[in-house]
Amino acid sequence: MSTAMAPGRSTLPYIVLAAIALAIALGLYASGLAADILRYKKDILYLFKQHLVLVAISGSLAIVMGLAVGIWLSRPWMARWSDGVIQAVNMVTSIPTLGKLALMMSLLGIGALPAIVGLWIATLLPIIRNTYEGIRAVPAPMVDAARGMGMSGGEILRRVELPNALFVIFAGVRTAMAVNVGTAPIAFLIGGGGLGELIFTGIDLQEYGMMLAGAIPTALLAVAVDFLFGQAQYWLVPRGVNPLRNF
Amino acid sequence: MIRLEGLSRTYSTARGAVTAVDNVSLEVDDGETCVLLGPSGCGKTTTLRMINRLVLPTSGKIFIAGRDTDGVDPVQLRRGIGYVIQQIGLFPNMTVAENIGVVPRLLGWSLAKSRRRAEELLALLALEPAQFLGRYPNELSGGQAQRIGVARALAVDPPVLLMDEPFAALDPINRESIQDEFLRMQKTLRKTILFVSHDIDEAVKMADRIAIFRAGRLAQFGPPDELLARPADDFVASFVGRDRTLKRLRLIRVRDVMISPTDGVGASGPSVSPDDDLRSVAALFLEHDVESIRCIDDTGRVVGRVSRAAVAARLKSELAR
């Protein structure tokens, strides 16, 4: 898993990261690049918003649908099909994200829509897989005890299966969102907009200021998103089944 | 009262139909503990699981308090029956208080009421409520977890408890002490209990009646002393063991064979308490070359004596009955 950890356990990665960021910022300022970057302030703000919309829409849809499909596949009546579906999911996951975006472009044309759909698929699959595997890993005797005590199927899912699978599900969501945020700049290549516009144009023109104007906010967003989901994982997964909180 | 009538369960497998439980009929009275005993694969657990309908019978009927359980919604039925299992009974995502409160909450009790009940039950099981309510199962020892498993089954005070090898995973010392505690509780609670075990010693200790299973069939059903004194067939005899007479001794208390005249026993030599079982008496007879042993009560007063002849006569009389 990634470096983001919970408070109390270790804030060290964040301190190190902040120190490196500070050093880079000082370096940029000293070399005059900071001024170059800040020239693109208006572009940064505009494209960052676009970028955020790509990530937020594709990410939130993927989380909602990934959870739903993962839960659905884990139901006993789906047992005959779920293995096949997960195999298919694994196969699609192995297609490089750039390939997925290109395929979406050939299906849906250019613009934000194919970008969002492509990102959505890339994000969806790890969430489906982890939700399904997480629920399946809940020990059968535990589910049996729940049933024997008089929980209905829905109650078993809500009160036993999901809480015990939650840590694995969150791991899937974090991985998926890292893929999402990491791939979002490429959306520019199929006309999806976002910070990729600054990065790729900067590279083409060998304008380091422009390139960094796209790259730095992208990096910060990735760190922020991972931090956010790391915190959610730390606080939302019950203490009894949360390896981060068992000391 | 629980009554099983001609209960059978068959499974169809690749090698044809397998009968896990074959035409089992038995009756357990209110307040009685019935141990379902037998080697693994004998159908005892399947029988237990048919009572709360985790397994559906292929044929036969189950009556609880005179009511055919066929007609009851399984979810409602299970909420009214305490259920304790061996493996990971507790939910690791819930605190002790939440675990005990599962069924109360399902039945719509308030949080405060179910918490009060959890405190009550922990106190009953000699676990300090303030110390345990907020703990998670991974912060408990095996013995503590199993006690809380029992507490959880008792949460809504169900008249019937089903226990599937509840103490099998514990070390012998812990097992003895939790069995003793459970017997002490059962004296006042008087639950109707079906208890699955593969351990003859546990069965003799816990049961009012024992149902021995063999290959899905009921081999013998009766009080422990009857099984030990008169095994119905070779299978039962070999299952209860060649030392069954010694096992019978544990069922008899000193006070039952004690006679009052204390003449002939000296002021020194071995002694027992009236509440000891006859195993300790037998051990003393083997150790010491005496004809009778003094019985001394809690206050240190000599209240009677037990003779070799009385022990032998008692074993014979139970046999003849």
Interface residues (C-beta under 8 A of the other chain):
Chain A: P139 P141 M142 D144 A145 A146 R147 G148 M149 G150 M151 S152 E155 R159 V160 P163 N164 L166 P238 R239 G240 V241 N246
Chain B: R49 N52 L54 V75 Q76 L77 R78 R79 G80 I81 Y83 I85 Q87 I88 G89 F91 P92 N93 M94 T95 V102 V103 L106 Y136 P137 N138 E139 R152 L162
